């Protein structure tokens, strides 16, 4: 079975852009995001969406556990 490929599609911004949330239409944490931006530029799209891409939900935003590490409490501090 072939691997899924990124598939961005052209996207028209809603008329009320103040109610527009980019996270609903793009996955900026996707490993292919940069390539999709490049494709949108080459195709001269005003905007693009990842919603129809098979990889849309593959890469998630890193949580605090990706950055934080367990430290013992400092007994000298209140």
C-alpha positions, 0 to 999 in steps of 0.5 A: 500500500503506498504511503499517503502524500500531503494534499493541500487545497486552495481555500477562500477565506471567510467573509468574517475573517475575525471569526476565522481560526487557522487551527481549524483548517491547517496543521502547522505542526505537520512535518510537510507544512513547509512543502504545502506552503511552497505549493500554495505559493507556486499555485498562487493561492490566496490561502490553503487548507489541510482539511482534505489532506490524509495527513491532517491529523497525523502530527499534533502540537507538542504538549508541555511534556515535550519540553518539560522534564521531571525535577525533584522539588527544591526543599529550600524554597517555599 
